[in-house]
Amino acid sequence: MTDARVAVAVIGLGAISHSVHLPLIRRNADRFELTAVVDLSLDRAQATAAASGGDVAAFTSIDDLLTAVAAGEVRVDGAVLATSGSHAPDVARLVEGGIRVLAEKPLAFSLAEVDDLRELAQRLGVDLADWVRVGYMKEHDPATAAARSLLAGVDLRAVTVEVLHPADAAQLAFANLPAPPADIPADLLTRLVAATDDTVAAAIGPATAPLPKLYTNVVLGSVVHDIGLLRHLVGGIGDVDRARHWGSGFPGSLSLGGSLAEHPDVPWSIDWHFIPGYPEYRETVTFHHETGSVALTFAVPYVLNAPTVLTVVEHLDALGVRRSESRWMQEEAFEHELVAFAALAAGEPRPGPSVEEGAADILVGQRMIRVIADAVGQPITGGAEAVATGPADADESDAEPVGVASVGAAATSVQH
């Protein structure tokens, strides 16, 4: 009898895989069969495979995985790509190998990498929206869906975002994660980091600290979730016209602002604070409109089934003000994302963020880093992509392409 479950590989066995993806795959064993794991560390890959039970193959590279799939040694319908850094080069290799992909954010660091994906799709004659999803789990949150319904047709006045981000170690203490591996060849890590540096240089130029890591670790490593959320809920960010960076240590605090793309008279602001000793992660996204407010408060993402709180403030003629809070205790955004990916991997795609949405968010991220660069006195110049990504410029055709090797081990970034 043919197994109707989706055969899935998990690529990159770090914190997000061990705390979220692998537990959810096990929890949804009626939909998924874990058939392969991939990590630069052979020790970690083999230990994860053994702990997963069954016949799970372990690999140290995507090339080895694809070779085994082509030889019929392992079945893989879809892959969860949870490596650090840019994901576009590995997305391309997996799609070319006939495997659908759920790629953690960010999709890429450069627009040239996205163009490479588009060229691949044209050559293969496929629609990337049928093959790729980007890991914006907040778009799958039931609270987000309710907020989207409430915001349809309202007259927006302002959008504000506040993120309070403790150190990752504090957020992950519960997860009993395996110790960092010691068996990854140093020269491999050096090559991968160099490839990432080349890609980032193509995007923002030969910038000096702190700009490269503010771009990769903060803007596209964490703030990108809010970029994507505003795209999903209110049409996205248009202008970025102010930025400030401060605080002791890296990455400190960022304050950003501008106007919305589809509501150019409506301002948005994002205040993002990395405070290592803060008691708990908290992210609040608030939409003020002419008759009230809609707010989403997200908890630490690594803890499954920690519900997002939807707060609605309404004006009532008879009662004055009504404030309500809603929580979906039995719902998990990552789980909804994974179930939707199962449908995609089975060839039955549901609407969801794909390559074009990921590219739109990178475009906004480049606008942000350009304004941040001006604010810290290191303006981006020359042929960098971010120079061309103006407030209303959705055409990245002037960006200079760059050849990029597969990146699987860029510097660790703060995430949510």
C-alpha positions, 0 to 999 in steps of 0.5 A: 500500500502506498504511503499517502503521507508527505515524505519530508526532509529537514535541512539545518538542525539548529534551534528552530528545527529542534524546538519547532519543526521536528516536534511538529512533524512528529505531532503530525505523523498522519500527514508527514513521514520524516525520511531525511535530515541534513546538517553540516555536522555529521554527528548532529545529523546522525544523532537526530536521525537516530532520535527520530526513529524509523528509517531516517537517512542522515546527510551532510550536504544537499548534494548528497541528499539530491543524489540519494533521491535521484538514485531512489534511495530515499523519498523526499516530497518536500524539504523544510530549509532551516539553515542560517543565512540566505536560502535562495541558492539551496531553494534553487537546487532543491526545486531543480531536484524536484523537491518542494521547499518551505524556506525559513526567512529570509528568502535571500540577502540579495535581489540577484539571488531572487533573479536566479530563482526566476530564471530557473523557474523559466528554464524549468517551466514551473511557477515558483508559487507552486513550489516554494513557501517562505517561513512567515509563520505569523501569516498562518496565525489564527489571530492574524487571520482575524485581524486581517478580517477586522482591518478590511475596509477600515480607515487607517490612521497609524501602524506601530510595531514594538519588539522586545527581544531577549537573548536567544539563549534565554528563550530556548532554555526550555528546549534542551538543545544539543550542544553545538557541534564540533565536527564541522570543518573550519575551512567549510565554514570559512568558505560559507561565511565568505560567500555570505559576505560576497552576497551582502556586499552585492546588496549593500556595498562594502559596508563596515560594522555594524551595517552588514550584521544590522542588515542580515541579523536584524533587518532580514533576520528579525524585522523582516517578520514585521515587514511581511506582516504589514504586507499581508495585513495592510498592503506593505511598507512604502517609504522608509524616511527615518531611522535611528540606531543606538544602545550598548552592545550589538545589535542594540535598538532600531527605530524606523518609520515611513508611510504605507505603500497602499495608504501613503498618508498613513505612517508606520513605525517599528521600534525594535530592541534587543535587550539580552536580560529582558524577562520575556520576548514580546512583539506588539503590532497595533493598527489604529483606525478611525473608530478603534484599534486592532492589536496583535501581541506575539509571544516567544515563537520557540514555545509551541502553542503560546497563543497570540493575543488579539486585542480589539478596541471599539467605540460603542454609542451606548457603552462608550468603549469595549475592549476585547481579547481573543486567544486561540489556545489550541492553535499553533501558527507553525503547525498551520504553516506546516499543514499548508506546506503538506498540501503544497508538497502533495501538489495541491498548493494553498495561497501563501507567501512565496518567492515574489512576496519574499522579494518584496520584503527584501526590497523593503529591507534594502530601503531600511538599511539605506536609511539606517546607513545614512543615520549612522554616517555610512551612506551606501554608494556605488553599484550596490542593490540598495542604492537602486531600491527607492521608496516607490521603485519595485523594479530591481532590474538595475541591480547588479547580479552576483554569483553566489555559492550555497550558504548554509552556515552564516553568522547566527542571527537574532530571530523571531 
